[in-house]
Amino acid sequence: MPDITKHLQQQISEARNQGHKLAIVGGGSKQFMGRKINAVQLDVGGHTGIVDYQPLELVLTVRAGTPLSEIETALAEKNQMLSFEPPCFGDRSTIGGTLACNQSGPGRPWWNSVRDQVLGVNLINGKGEKLRFGGQVMKNVAGYDVSRTQAGAMGTLGVMTEISLKVLPRPAITMTLSREMEHSEAIRFMNARAAEPKPLSGACWLDGTLYLRLSGAHSAVEATAKHWDIPVMTDGDTFWRQLRNQQLDFFAGEQPLWRFSINSSAATPPLKGPWLLDWAGSQRWYRGDSEMATMEALAEKAGGQVSLYRGGNRTGEVMHHQQPALQTIQKRLKHSFDPDALFNPGRLYSWL
């Protein structure tokens, strides 16, 4: 399988010598995220392949440019899965981009995020050096886990070449329950259900309808469905797949898309326009025009943060502002990995 590590190192060294900035691109399916930048493209999409897969150990090691579809096909043969349900924005969506953008699907509160499932990472730093962090077992990631700093860094800390992940068995059965419910009632209801020791693996509200997903052993799922007494949805798998891949009608259109990460029981910010509530209310999507400062104030009042996820002005700040102390830490981390600021300059923040 293609291993282009040496080629990537050569390109990085040349860019450093010539003073060029590099925009890291894998499959290109997530270019809508982050700030708009001007840099020479560094294509890692050709760095693909499954390096090692140990089904009995529940560990998978892949090259960063490997498409999600290829990974999920291999796991399905062993009845296993990427538990963080990575959103797939087309055939070219890669595992490296998923980790760099910290993308996780509907099961994130119950099945962990992509960051939680990372065991180790190999990357090339701004000096063209190969570095390795973590390993292929959980005991290798005790202490300060550098590999997980790649989650959400949007390529600003280096070029990932290999990623080791923990995988999980697929649940024996999945069932979706749905019921019409008003917005504020749904927030209370989802939080109450999430607090129960039941096999809940998804909780979403959209267009006046509540959706709850149950996953696990047949006996536990069927008993919970009977206890909660909510109608079963006939094609629930399609709904969750479209939610995961952001293919629902809610995500279509040109209006700016905002992502709130807030207290799950908080009241939804008072904004006119369509809302989608996921993760039992801790992740809320809003479509509409607004100013970043206004949205940040609303998010902080609700106990969280906000980002301009898609559309809108991509030349300004799109991520929630960081306090000076955190900025200092992030700048030091950036300088340690990328002293010449080669990689994705300004993609995450204008000052990084």
C-alpha positions in Angstrom: 0.0 0.0 0.0 1.2 3.6 -0.7 3.6 5.0 1.9 4.6 8.5 0.9 6.2 9.5 4.2 9.6 10.3 2.7 8.0 12.3 -0.1 6.1 14.3 2.4 9.2 15.0 4.4 11.0 16.2 1.3 8.1 18.6 0.4 8.1 20.0 4.0 11.8 20.5 4.0 11.7 22.3 0.6 8.8 24.5 1.8 10.8 25.4 5.0 13.9 26.3 3.0 11.9 28.4 0.6 9.7 30.1 3.2 6.4 28.7 1.8 3.4 28.0 4.0 1.6 24.7 3.5 -2.1 23.9 3.5 -2.6 20.2 4.4 -5.2 18.5 2.3 -6.3 14.8 2.5 -9.6 14.0 0.8 -10.6 17.6 0.7 -14.1 16.9 2.1 -13.7 19.3 5.1 -12.3 22.4 3.4 -15.4 24.3 4.4 -14.3 24.1 8.0 -11.9 26.6 9.7 -10.7 30.0 8.4 -9.9 30.6 4.8 -6.1 30.6 4.3 -3.6 31.2 1.5 -0.9 28.6 1.3 0.7 25.9 -1.0 -1.3 22.7 -1.0 0.4 19.6 0.6 -1.5 16.6 -0.6 -1.6 13.7 1.9 -4.5 11.9 0.2 -2.2 9.4 -1.4 -0.9 8.2 1.9 -3.3 5.4 2.4 -3.7 1.8 3.6 -4.5 -0.2 6.7 -1.1 -0.8 8.4 -2.2 -3.2 11.1 -5.6 -4.6 12.3 -5.9 -6.8 15.4 -9.7 -7.7 15.8 -9.1 -9.6 19.0 -7.3 -6.7 20.5 -9.8 -4.1 19.1 -6.9 -2.0 17.7 -6.6 -0.6 14.2 -3.6 1.3 12.7 -4.1 3.2 9.4 -2.3 5.8 7.3 -3.9 9.2 7.7 -5.1 9.5 4.1 -7.1 6.2 4.3 -10.8 6.8 3.3 -13.3 6.2 6.1 -15.3 3.9 3.7 -12.3 1.6 3.3 -11.8 1.4 7.1 -15.5 0.8 7.9 -15.6 -2.0 5.2 -12.7 -3.8 6.8 -14.2 -3.4 10.3 -17.6 -4.6 9.2 -16.1 -7.9 8.1 -15.3 -8.6 11.7 -18.6 -7.1 13.0 -16.7 -4.1 14.5 -17.0 -0.4 14.1 -15.5 3.1 14.7 -17.6 3.8 17.7 -17.3 7.6 17.3 -19.4 7.4 14.1 -17.3 9.8 12.0 -19.3 12.0 9.6 -18.6 11.0 6.0 -18.8 13.9 3.6 -18.2 11.8 0.5 -16.0 8.9 -0.7 -12.9 11.0 -0.1 -13.4 11.6 3.6 -10.3 10.4 5.4 -9.5 9.3 9.0 -6.8 12.0 9.2 -9.2 14.8 8.4 -11.7 13.3 10.9 -9.2 13.5 13.7 -7.8 16.9 12.7 -11.3 18.4 12.7 -12.4 16.4 15.8 -15.5 15.0 14.1 -17.8 12.6 16.0 -21.3 11.4 15.3 -24.6 11.0 17.2 -23.2 8.4 19.6 -20.5 10.6 21.0 -21.7 11.0 24.6 -22.2 7.2 25.0 -19.5 5.7 22.7 -16.8 8.4 23.1 -15.3 10.9 20.6 -12.6 10.3 18.0 -10.2 12.0 20.5 -11.0 9.4 23.2 -10.4 6.5 20.8 -6.9 7.6 19.7 -4.1 5.4 21.0 -1.2 6.8 19.1 -0.1 9.0 16.2 2.8 9.3 13.9 3.5 12.7 12.4 6.0 14.9 10.6 6.8 18.1 12.4 7.7 21.5 10.9 11.4 20.5 10.7 10.5 17.5 8.6 11.2 15.0 11.4 9.2 11.9 12.0 7.7 11.7 15.5 5.7 9.0 17.3 3.4 9.5 20.2 1.3 6.9 22.2 1.1 3.3 20.9 -1.4 0.6 20.3 -2.6 -0.2 23.8 -4.3 2.0 26.4 -1.3 1.9 28.8 0.8 3.8 26.3 -1.3 6.9 26.6 -1.0 7.6 30.3 0.1 11.1 31.4 0.3 14.0 28.9 -1.0 12.5 25.7 0.4 14.4 22.8 -1.4 12.2 20.2 -4.8 13.5 21.4 -3.8 17.2 20.9 -4.2 16.5 17.2 -8.0 16.3 17.7 -9.4 19.6 16.6 -5.9 21.1 15.8 -6.8 21.2 12.1 -3.4 20.3 11.0 -1.6 23.2 12.7 0.7 20.9 14.7 2.1 18.7 12.0 1.3 16.2 9.2 -0.2 13.0 10.6 1.0 9.9 8.8 -0.3 7.0 10.9 -3.1 6.8 13.5 -3.8 3.9 15.9 -7.4 3.7 17.2 -9.5 1.6 19.5 -12.5 0.0 17.8 -15.6 -1.6 19.3 -17.9 -4.5 18.4 -21.2 -3.6 16.7 -24.2 -3.7 19.0 -26.4 -6.8 18.6 -29.5 -4.7 17.9 -30.4 -1.0 17.3 -33.9 0.4 17.6 -35.2 4.0 17.2 -38.1 5.5 19.1 -39.7 8.7 18.0 -42.5 10.9 19.3 -43.7 14.5 18.6 -42.6 16.8 21.3 -42.1 20.5 21.9 -38.6 22.0 21.9 -38.2 22.8 25.7 -40.0 19.6 26.7 -37.6 17.6 24.5 -34.6 19.0 26.3 -36.0 18.0 29.7 -37.0 14.6 28.4 -33.7 13.8 26.7 -31.7 14.7 29.9 -34.0 12.6 32.0 -33.6 9.5 29.7 -29.8 10.0 29.5 -29.6 9.8 33.3 -31.1 6.4 33.3 -29.0 3.2 33.2 -30.4 2.2 29.8 -28.8 1.4 26.4 -29.3 4.8 25.0 -26.9 5.6 22.1 -28.5 8.7 20.5 -30.9 11.5 21.4 -31.9 14.1 18.9 -34.8 16.6 18.3 -35.7 18.2 15.0 -38.8 19.8 13.6 -41.0 19.0 16.5 -40.0 15.3 16.7 -37.8 13.6 19.3 -35.6 10.7 18.3 -34.1 8.2 20.7 -31.7 5.4 19.6 -31.2 2.2 21.7 -28.3 -0.1 21.0 -27.0 -3.2 22.7 -28.2 -6.6 23.7 -31.6 -7.7 22.5 -33.0 -8.1 26.0 -31.9 -4.7 27.2 -33.0 -2.8 24.1 -36.4 -4.5 23.9 -37.0 -4.1 27.7 -36.2 -0.4 27.5 -38.4 0.2 24.5 -41.3 -1.4 26.4 -40.6 0.5 29.6 -40.4 3.9 27.8 -43.5 3.2 25.7 -42.5 5.4 22.7 -43.5 4.3 19.2 -40.8 2.5 17.2 -39.6 4.2 14.0 -39.5 1.8 11.1 -36.5 3.2 9.3 -34.5 4.7 12.1 -31.1 3.6 10.7 -31.5 5.9 7.7 -32.3 8.9 10.0 -29.2 8.4 12.1 -27.0 7.9 9.1 -28.3 11.1 7.5 -27.8 12.9 10.8 -24.3 11.6 11.2 -23.3 12.6 7.6 -25.1 15.9 7.8 -27.4 14.9 4.9 -30.7 15.9 6.5 -32.6 18.8 4.9 -31.7 20.9 7.9 -28.0 21.0 6.8 -28.8 22.0 3.2 -28.8 25.6 2.0 -26.5 28.6 2.0 -27.3 30.1 5.4 -24.5 30.1 7.9 -24.4 27.0 10.1 -23.5 27.4 13.8 -22.5 24.7 16.2 -23.2 25.2 19.9 -21.5 23.0 22.5 -23.4 23.9 25.7 -24.9 22.6 28.9 -27.3 19.8 27.9 -30.1 21.1 30.1 -29.7 24.8 29.3 -32.4 26.7 27.5 -31.8 27.1 23.8 -30.4 30.6 22.9 -33.2 33.0 21.8 -32.5 33.1 18.1 -35.1 33.0 15.4 -34.6 30.3 12.9 -34.3 26.5 12.6 -32.6 24.4 15.4 -31.4 20.8 15.6 -30.6 19.4 19.0 -28.2 16.4 19.3 -26.2 14.6 22.0 -29.2 14.9 24.3 -29.0 18.6 24.0 -25.3 19.3 24.5 -24.7 19.8 20.8 -27.1 22.3 19.1 -27.1 23.4 15.5 -28.5 26.7 14.3 -29.0 28.1 10.8 -29.0 31.9 10.4 -27.1 35.1 10.1 -25.5 36.6 13.2 -22.3 38.2 14.5 -19.6 36.0 16.2 -19.6 38.2 19.3 -23.3 37.9 19.7 -23.2 34.1 19.4 -20.3 33.8 21.8 -22.2 35.7 24.5 -25.2 33.5 24.0 -23.1 30.3 24.2 -21.3 31.4 27.3 -24.6 32.2 29.0 -25.7 28.6 28.2 -22.4 27.3 29.7 -20.4 26.5 26.6 -18.9 27.6 23.3 -19.9 28.2 19.7 -18.2 28.0 16.3 -19.2 29.1 12.8 -19.2 25.6 11.4 -20.0 26.3 7.7 -20.7 29.3 5.5 -20.6 32.9 6.6 -17.5 35.0 6.8 -14.5 32.6 6.7 -11.9 35.3 6.8 -12.8 36.4 10.3 -12.6 34.2 13.5 -14.9 31.2 13.2 -13.9 29.5 16.5 -14.9 30.6 20.0 -12.3 33.0 21.4 -9.7 31.7 23.8 -8.6 33.4 27.0 -5.0 34.9 27.0 -3.6 32.1 29.1 -4.9 29.5 26.7 -3.6 31.4 23.7 -0.2 31.4 25.3 -0.2 27.7 25.8 -1.4 27.0 22.2 1.2 29.3 20.8 3.9 27.5 22.7 2.6 24.1 21.6 2.5 25.3 18.0 6.1 26.6 18.2 7.3 23.3 19.6 5.9 21.3 16.7 6.1 23.9 14.0 8.6 26.6 14.8 8.4 28.3 11.4 4.5 28.2 11.3 4.5 26.2 8.1 1.3 24.2 8.6 -2.2 25.6 8.0 -1.3 29.1 9.4 -4.5 30.9 10.6 -6.8 27.9 9.8 -7.9 27.5 13.4 -7.3 31.1 14.7 -6.0 34.2 13.0 -3.2 34.4 15.7 -2.1 30.7 15.4 
